Amino acid sequence: MSNGVIEGPAVVGAGIVGVCTALYLQRRGQSVTLYDPGGPAAGASYGNAGLISPESCVPIAMPGILRKLPGWLLDPEGPLAIDRRYLPRAAPWLLRLMRAGRRSQVLRIAKALRALHAPAFEAYRDLLGDRTFEELIRVSGHVQIWNGDAGSELAPLVREIFEANDVRAEPLGADDLRQLVPDLAKNVAGGLLLPNNGMTLNPRRLVETLCDIFVAAGGTLRREKVMKLVPEDTRRIRVLANQGDRRHEAVVVAAGAWSRGLLRSLGLVPPLDTERGYHAMIEDPGLDLRIPVLHKGLGFGATPMEHGLRLAGTVEFAGLSAPPNEKRARKLLEHGCRLFPKLQTSKISMWMGFRPSMPDSLPVIDTAPSHPGIFMGFGHGHFGMTGGPTTARALARLMTGERPGLDLAPYALSRF
Ligand SMILES: Cc1cc2nc3c(=O)[nH]c(=O)nc-3n(C[C@H](O)[C@H](O)[C@H](O)COP(=O)(O)OP(=O)(O)OC[C@H]3O[C@@H](n4cnc5c(N)ncnc54)[C@H](O)[C@@H]3O)c2cc1C
């Protein structure tokens, strides 16, 4: 039971968002407790594609998205699939996704994504220090490719978004592509280079390292599951965890796709669902790949990491409790072999993770309405390794009475 002591701020969830928030709070002199039953990087932050993309600002919902819905329902192995049993649960979220795909919304959302993502490298460098940053992160650039017409249909709008948001994108012909990615299949005739984006060599190690820095500086990591938050007054929130009951002066909900469950008892129901994604990790892939390649048509990326090649991506709507569908990870391997004919796949492992996704591609960075001691940082969907540190910095500033350094209006919960 709680002993009545009011501890410093608590952060719930030790994914990229929670760990960075804990660190930024600690830097402001706070005595922080980080809760996660799995320790650092137990969720989506473990196995993602590792892309850190300050210039990524094209939202997930784009015009024409409605036409794609029947295909998602009919092809369980397509780049985006909806488990029919989950459709009634996902329907309201999907309706919001359709609405977010309107042109006027897309342009607004792109601006907010860019503002959140732009400082990503600077924030990581600040948190990690120069030496560790160089060890874990590369400003490698990204290569984007498409297949068929999918790219060309949206190309004018994507170009407009890039121009409006100062994104540098260089068209690549077949020869340029071959120079940058020598082992790419010959039938890929062109693409785009985004030279200012990059990657981490290991997302799990990145989050663990940040957590080590937090603990070494005196932060507390509790491997406990938070069951319920009970606000007692504005500076006192009871945190009921599975191994203890404590009071904290403030709480940050950064529990990724699980954040909705924690907020429900406070009367908050954000439209947060999970877009499940998969990876296939290939040790000794036998490829010469120095830059991540993103296949925008098939919705996956190939990232050269320190422990092998990671093929990661695709989207599946099936909720938080359905078991993984191994066929989806196998499909990634199939695509990978087609894209890189020399790829050797004798040593592979597979993983599924839960993207915490809002229908408009923007996270929630806010104070909980009617509960001023509770803060929210979740819903980063496809972009959390990029938007995580900036979100964390804005939240820590907000909590300590500083200006957040980012216009938080686009990320307010009240937008829904
Ligand atoms: C296949 C795939 C590829 C991706 N590729 C990229 C990419 O290349 N670049 C990019 O920027 N983003 C990418 N993402 C998205 C990115 O991984 C996520 O947006 C990001 O990891 C979310 O971070 P988070 O901290 O919000 O959540 P998580 O990493 O999921 O962390 C949430 C944590 O909360 C904990 N938790 C849950 N409930 C409780 C509770 N009750 N009490 C205590 N702790 C709790 C969980 O254990 C978990 O550790 C990808 C995602 C997937 C699935």
The ligand as an SDF file (V2000), in Angstrom:
LIG
                    3D

 53 58  0  0  0  0  0  0  0  0999 V2000
    6.8300   -3.0110  -38.1830 C   0  0  0  0  0  0  0  0  0  0  0  0
    7.0050   -1.6050  -37.6710 C   0  0  0  0  0  0  0  0  0  0  0  0
    7.9200   -0.7620  -38.3120 C   0  0  0  0  0  0  0  0  0  0  0  0
    8.0800    0.5480  -37.8580 C   0  0  0  0  0  0  0  0  0  0  0  0
    9.0460    1.3250  -38.4330 N   0  0  0  0  0  0  0  0  0  0  0  0
    9.2720    2.5800  -37.9490 C   0  0  0  0  0  0  0  0  0  0  0  0
   10.3280    3.3620  -38.4800 C   0  0  0  0  0  0  0  0  0  0  0  0
   11.0920    2.9150  -39.3210 O   0  0  0  0  0  0  0  0  0  0  0  0
   10.5010    4.6240  -38.0160 N   0  0  0  0  0  0  0  0  0  0  0  0
    9.6770    5.1550  -37.0530 C   0  0  0  0  0  0  0  0  0  0  0  0
    9.8480    6.3250  -36.6910 O   0  0  0  0  0  0  0  0  0  0  0  0
    8.6930    4.4140  -36.4970 N   0  0  0  0  0  0  0  0  0  0  0  0
    8.4780    3.1400  -36.9250 C   0  0  0  0  0  0  0  0  0  0  0  0
    7.4930    2.3700  -36.3780 N   0  0  0  0  0  0  0  0  0  0  0  0
    6.6510    2.9550  -35.3450 C   0  0  0  0  0  0  0  0  0  0  0  0
    7.3490    2.9980  -34.0010 C   0  0  0  0  0  0  0  0  0  0  0  0
    7.9100    1.7400  -33.7090 O   0  0  0  0  0  0  0  0  0  0  0  0
    6.3190    3.3700  -32.9300 C   0  0  0  0  0  0  0  0  0  0  0  0
    5.6230    4.5310  -33.3010 O   0  0  0  0  0  0  0  0  0  0  0  0
    7.0230    3.6610  -31.6110 C   0  0  0  0  0  0  0  0  0  0  0  0
    7.8750    2.5920  -31.2750 O   0  0  0  0  0  0  0  0  0  0  0  0
    5.9990    3.8820  -30.5040 C   0  0  0  0  0  0  0  0  0  0  0  0
    6.7010    4.1260  -29.3250 O   0  0  0  0  0  0  0  0  0  0  0  0
    5.9460    4.1990  -27.9410 P   0  0  0  0  0  0  0  0  0  0  0  0
    6.9620    4.4890  -26.9250 O   0  0  0  0  0  0  0  0  0  0  0  0
    4.7850    5.1290  -28.0830 O   0  0  0  0  0  0  0  0  0  0  0  0
    5.2760    2.7540  -27.7600 O   0  0  0  0  0  0  0  0  0  0  0  0
    5.9320    1.3340  -27.4630 P   0  0  0  0  0  0  0  0  0  0  0  0
    7.2930    1.2130  -27.9970 O   0  0  0  0  0  0  0  0  0  0  0  0
    4.9420    0.3220  -27.9100 O   0  0  0  0  0  0  0  0  0  0  0  0
    6.0600    1.3370  -25.9040 O   0  0  0  0  0  0  0  0  0  0  0  0
    4.9600    1.3000  -25.0560 C   0  0  0  0  0  0  0  0  0  0  0  0
    5.4140    0.6230  -23.7760 C   0  0  0  0  0  0  0  0  0  0  0  0
    4.3790    0.7400  -22.8140 O   0  0  0  0  0  0  0  0  0  0  0  0
    4.4210   -0.4230  -22.0220 C   0  0  0  0  0  0  0  0  0  0  0  0
    3.1370   -0.5510  -21.3410 N   0  0  0  0  0  0  0  0  0  0  0  0
    1.9340   -0.8570  -21.8690 C   0  0  0  0  0  0  0  0  0  0  0  0
    0.9940   -0.8820  -20.9260 N   0  0  0  0  0  0  0  0  0  0  0  0
    1.6140   -0.5890  -19.7580 C   0  0  0  0  0  0  0  0  0  0  0  0
    1.1610   -0.4760  -18.4260 C   0  0  0  0  0  0  0  0  0  0  0  0
   -0.1200   -0.6740  -18.1140 N   0  0  0  0  0  0  0  0  0  0  0  0
    2.0570   -0.1880  -17.4550 N   0  0  0  0  0  0  0  0  0  0  0  0
    3.3710    0.0260  -17.7520 C   0  0  0  0  0  0  0  0  0  0  0  0
    3.8400   -0.0650  -19.0200 N   0  0  0  0  0  0  0  0  0  0  0  0
    2.9730   -0.3680  -20.0130 C   0  0  0  0  0  0  0  0  0  0  0  0
    4.7110   -1.5340  -22.9930 C   0  0  0  0  0  0  0  0  0  0  0  0
    5.2880   -2.6510  -22.3420 O   0  0  0  0  0  0  0  0  0  0  0  0
    5.6820   -0.8640  -23.9560 C   0  0  0  0  0  0  0  0  0  0  0  0
    7.0310   -1.1160  -23.6220 O   0  0  0  0  0  0  0  0  0  0  0  0
    7.3010    1.0450  -36.7920 C   0  0  0  0  0  0  0  0  0  0  0  0
    6.4110    0.1880  -36.1370 C   0  0  0  0  0  0  0  0  0  0  0  0
    6.2740   -1.1240  -36.5600 C   0  0  0  0  0  0  0  0  0  0  0  0
    5.3350   -2.0390  -35.8270 C   0  0  0  0  0  0  0  0  0  0  0  0
  1  2  1  0
  2  3  1  0
  2 52  2  0
  3  4  2  0
  4  5  1  0
  4 50  1  0
  5  6  2  0
  6  7  1  0
  6 13  1  0
  7  8  2  0
  7  9  1  0
  9 10  1  0
 10 11  2  0
 10 12  1  0
 12 13  2  0
 13 14  1  0
 14 15  1  0
 14 50  1  0
 15 16  1  0
 16 17  1  0
 16 18  1  0
 18 19  1  0
 18 20  1  0
 20 21  1  0
 20 22  1  0
 22 23  1  0
 23 24  1  0
 24 25  2  0
 24 26  1  0
 24 27  1  0
 27 28  1  0
 28 29  2  0
 28 30  1  0
 28 31  1  0
 31 32  1  0
 32 33  1  0
 33 34  1  0
 33 48  1  0
 34 35  1  0
 35 36  1  0
 35 46  1  0
 36 37  1  0
 36 45  1  0
 37 38  2  0
 38 39  1  0
 39 40  1  0
 39 45  2  0
 40 41  1  0
 40 42  2  0
 42 43  1  0
 43 44  2  0
 44 45  1  0
 46 47  1  0
 46 48  1  0
 48 49  1  0
 50 51  2  0
 51 52  1  0
 52 53  1  0
M  END
$$$$
